[in-house]
Every structure is written in structure tokens, then in C-alpha cells.
């Protein structure tokens, strides 16, 4: 659990993201807090499946592999994303946001940024705390967008408000449902390898299911079947959405 009295955060990015259909993979070098303001999606974080719905929120530590898939059956997926460091280190404050999924080296987490101990924190917010989360986030997004005098200080204060709402909800609401059975299974080993291969080669216009299957050592029929079971979207659709 975070002790908010001990941190002095730096907000790197504030994003309001809306998608009717989403399939993608990310790995961020900083902390990420995501709140689902609308819709539902399946999150796979470090091989663990979480079924997320409107009002749910997740806090991921640095370098967490995460995959998000949504079909947008009921409503568009609207995410409030905040990327931040727990401490305002002068060097790290110069680093822009970036997705490091395809980077193979240099993924060391500074000691000061390890207060979560690698744990993923999830919560379901009640209606009152959802309203508070929306209000604080939209104020923060406005400050981030305007980048006016004292905006960084405002962002820091509003992030502490957002984290307070989130941490309070951890204690007062049931946890988000999770399915950890994917870890270590044969199919997940192949799916994970396929995701890495796609991430390295998705810009190749000739890339096909057969190519991906051959790269990970399984038949394309088996791979796309298991992929569909896992994420609810076909291997081809995942590739198209990622592009």
C-alpha cells in the first residue's frame, strides 16, 4: 500500500482515451493508473486476466506488461490514464512518455519507484467515488492540456486526490475478478510469444497468421483458436487493431 505522506510525485502524462474497439499491448516505464469511465474490457497484466468494467480502476507499477482487448458491445471504452513517478527525480522528469514493450534492455526500476513491490492494485469504485474520480481527473487533464503557470503543482496535488480516492476504494469495495490460471500454461506460453513477435513485426504488411504460428512453433489454427479463447478477438483482428 502506498503511503501518500512519503511521496512527492511527478505527473508525466494525463490521457483521456475513447475506443469503440480496442486490442493492444503496452509496457510503460512509469506507474500507470487507469480508471474505466465507460465500457468494459479484459486486461491481461503480467499473464493474469482481469475482467474490468465501468467504475473499475487499476494501478500498475513500472514495466508491467499489459494487454487490453475490448469489443465495445455495450458502450465505447473510455479510459482515464495517468502516468507518473512517485518522486520528482530531476533526471526522470526530463524523460518523455514512451512505450517500452519492444525494448529489450535498460528496464531497471529505481529504488524510489518500488513502493508497490511489483504488485498490481485493483478496485471497484462506488458511485460516489466514481464522481470524485471523474472530477479530479478532468481537472488534472485540463491543467495538463493547458500547461500554464503552476500546472505541474496543480497536477501533483490533484494526483494525490486521485490516489486517495483509489486507495480508499481498495478497503471498501470487493476486488475486481481475476483469473490467474493463464500463467505457466502451454497456451499462454505460445500466446505471449506470438504477442512479442507481432510487436516486433506488425509493420510488415505481409505478416500473416501462418508467419506468426511458424515463428512460435505451433500451427496457425491452434494459435488463433487459443488467442480467441483468451482475448475474445481473433489473431488477425488483434494484428489489424494494433496497426
Buried (B, 14 or more C-beta within 10 A) or exposed (E): EBEBEEBEBBBBBBBBEEBEBBBBBBBBBBBBBBBBBBBBBBBBBBBBBBEBBBBBBBBBBBBBBBBBBBBBEEEBBBBBBBBBBBBBBEEBEEEEEBEBBEEEEEEEBEEEBEBBEEEBBBBBBEEEBBEBBBBBBBBBBBBBEEEEEEBBEBBBBBBBBBBBBBBBBBEEBEEBEBEEEBEEEEBBBBBBBBBBBBBEBBEEEEBEBEBBBBBBEBEBEEBBBBBBEBBBBBBBBBBEBBE
